[in-house]
Amino acid sequence: MVSLDGAKHGRTAQEAKDTLQSLTDLRPVAAVVLGSGVDLLEGLQDAVSISFKDLFGISPQVEGHSGKVTIGVLDYEGVKKPVAVFRGRFHLYEGHPWQAVTLAASCVVACGIPNMILTNAAGGLNLDFNVGDLMVLTGYRDHLSPEWRQKGLVGAVMQEPTDCKNALTEKLIELGQTLHQKDKGFRALRTGVYAGLLGPSYETMAEVEMLRRLKADAVGMSTVPELLTCKGTQTQACAVSVITNVWKPDEAMGGHEEVLEASKAASKRLDKLFREAIITL
């Protein structure tokens, strides 16, 4: 069980679980974590909300992360399913320890929520990708966990990408194909390997080239901790990256404002995809 110094870093996963379950009798079939600028699953019925500060004892400091958990009922296509939405997350580059960065995922596991869908804003490494694409993670490179950070860059580089495909991943990919076939305006989903790096600065072109050679399709600063936390538990986790910029020789790179703008535009498609997925759980 995650345990944090309450004065400095926040509460325990068990304490957060007890607080959440005291707010509502709803028991979510899925928890959804929203990354930078990603906004979806609004209008939940019988909803209750609590700030990260009140739930975890700490708040995210990054723009685009409102820091609020909402539990309510998703009513879509005549089907109702309870869901928990985490609007924001903590990052290592904010100065938080690993225990704090994984606290929300540990809380989800402690609550016994069977499914967790993660989102993030990511830079596209695959030259076939375009801004606004949605990439379902089929694998990841871990350059974030204490184990690899202690070994240094060489240790992290030597590892092979970790496969993270599961039934929830396959469900999202299948639903994405169906939605694209029904509506060509729903852009076809991408799949690929996500590289989790510390940040907070964007990668240099030399680092981009290195990551491409290491079989990474997108790069970001989150998500891997949550996937590692859920691994081997009763909570099945998958993730989707919103490609907010692409490192191409002939295109200028944007900053955090451009990331938020691209995330906003892609949120409508992501919202539809997640609603379709959640009602089948």
N, C-alpha and C positions, 0 to 999 in steps of 0.2 A: 504494500500500500504506500502511495506517495505521502510523504510527511515533510512539511515545510516549517521553517521558523515563522510563526505567526506574526511576529513583530516586524520582520523584514520582508518576507516573500509571500505571505498569504496563508490560506487555510489548507486542510488536507482534503483529498478526494472524498473521503468518507463524510467529512463535515459538509462539503458542497452537495453531495448526494442527499444527505438528510435535509438540507435546506430546500433543495429542488422538490423533493417528494413531499415536503410539508406544504408547498404552495398549491399543489393540484393532485387530484386523484388520477389524472391521465398518465398512462405509461406509454411513452412514444415507441413506435415501431422503428423509427430512424432518428438519428441526430445529424444535422447538416451544419458544417462549419463554413462560414463565408470569408473569403480572402479580400484583399484590398479592392475596394470599390464594387465588389460583387453584391448585388442587392436583389433578393428574390424571396419567394414564399411569404408574401405579405397577405394580410386579410385572413389569418387563421381564426377559427371560431373558438369561443370559450378560452381565449388566450390569457395567459399570465406572463409577466415579464419581470426580470430582475437584472440589475447591472452586474457586470463582472466584479466591480468593487465590492458590492454587497455579497456576492456569491463566493468569490475567490480571495477577496481581500486586496486585490491589485487590479489595475486597469491598463488596457493597451494604450500605448502612446503614439501609435502610427495613424496618420490621416487615412480615412477610409475604413477604419475599424471602430465601429460605434461602441463596442464593448457592452453588449446586452444579450441575454438569453431569453428566448420566448418559447413557451410550450403551449400548443394549441392544437386544434383539429383542422386538418386539411380536408376541405370538401371539394372534390374534383370529379367531374363526370359522374356525379351521383354516388361516389364512394367516399367514405369518411375514414381518415386515418390520423391518429395522434402523432405529432412530430415535435422535436425540439430543434430550434434554430439558434446557433451560436453566431452572433454577428460580430466577428472579429476573432483575433487570437493573439498570443504572445510570441515574441521572437527572441532568439538568442542575441541578436545584434542590439536589442534594446537594453541589454545588460542583465536579463533574467537568467537564472540558472536552469539547467535541464529539467529539474522537477517542476518549475513554474511553467515552462513551455509545454510540458506534457500534462499539465494539471487538468485541462478541460477534457482531454481524451481519457485520462484516468477516471474522471468523474463519470463519463459516459459508460465506461466499462463497469464501474462500481454500481451504476444504476441498472445494469443488465440490459441496456438498449442493444438490440441484436444487430443493428446496421448503422454504420457511420459513413456519411458521404462528405468528403473534404473538397474544398475548392481553393484555388490560389491564382494569383496573377503571375504569369511566367514570361520570360523572354524566350522567343523562338530561336532555336539553333538549327533546326531542320530547314534548309533553304526552300523546301516546298511549302512551308507554312506561311500563312498570312495573318496580319493583325486581325483579331476578332475570332480566330479559330478556337474551337474547343478541343482539347486533347485529353482523352481518357488515359490515365496512367496504366501501362501494362508492366512497368518496371521502374526502378529508381536507383540512383547512385547516392549513397550516404556519405556526405562530406561534412556532416553536422554533429553526429553523436560523439560523446566524450571519448569513446573507444578510438575512433578514427582521428579525432582532433589531437589526441595525445601522441598518436603515431606520426602525425605530421602529414604533409601533402603526399609524400611518396607512398605511405601506407594506404591512403584513401584512393590514390590513383590505381594502385595495383589490384584493387578489388574489381570483380565483375558486377554489372548491374544486377540488382535483386529483383526477381520476378514477383509481381504483386497481383497477378490475375486471380480472380475468384468468381463465384457465381454472380455477385453484385456488379463486378466489372463487366462481365459478359452481358448482363441485363441492360446496362447503360448503352453498350455498343449496339446491341440488337435494337433497342428502342430508337437510338439515333438513326440507324439505317431506315427503320420504318417511317420515322418522321420526315426524313429527307425524301423518301419515295413518295410520300403523300403530298409534300409541299417542298418544291425546289427552293423556296425562299429560306427553308431551314437548312443552313449550311451543313454539309456532311461532316461528321465527327472525324477527328484525327485520333490516332493512338500512338503511344511512344514512351520513351524513357525520360524521366524527370531527374535532374541533378539538383540536389539540395545543398547550397553553399551558404556560408555564414553571412555574407553581405556586410554592411548595408549598401556599399557602392556596387554599381554595375560592373560586369566583367570587362577586362581589357580584350582587345581583339586576339591577343595571344592566348588568353584563357578560353575564349570562345572556340578557337581552333582546337585547343586541347580537348575541350569537352566534346566537340564533334567527333574527334578521333576516338574518344572513349564511349561512343555510341549513345550519347545523350541527345534527345530531340528538343528539350526545353530545360530552362534553368530558373530556379527561384530560391527563396530563403526560408521555406517553411515545409509543412506537410509530411516530410520524412519522420519527424519526431512522433506525430500522431499515428502514422502507419506502424512504426516500431512498437508503440505503446499497445496497440490493438492486436499485434501479432501474437498468436497462441492463446488468445482469450475467446470468450463467447461472442465478442463483438466483431462482425465482419466489416472491414473498412475498404473503401475505394476512394479514388480521387480524380478530379477533373481540373485541368489547367486552362485558364483563359489566356490565350496568347496575346499579350498586350503590346509587344514590339518584336521585331525580327531583325537579327544582325545580318544585314545584306550589304555587300560592298557599295551598292549604288543608292542606298536609302539612309537618310539621316535618322539617328536614334533620338527618341523622346525621353522625357524624365518622368517623375512620379505623377504629375498632372495628366500626362498622356496615358499613363497606366490606368488611372482612375477613369478616364474618358472611355478607353477601350473596354474596360470591365463593365461599365454601364451599358454600352451598346450590346455586349454579348449576354448580359444578364437575362434579357427577354427569352432568348433561345434556351439558356440554361434553366430558367424557371419552368418552361414547358417540359423540358426533358426530365427534371426532377419530379414534377407533379405526376407525370406519366409513370415514373419509376416507383414512387412512394405508394401509390394506390394499389400496386401489385404485390406489396410486401405483406 
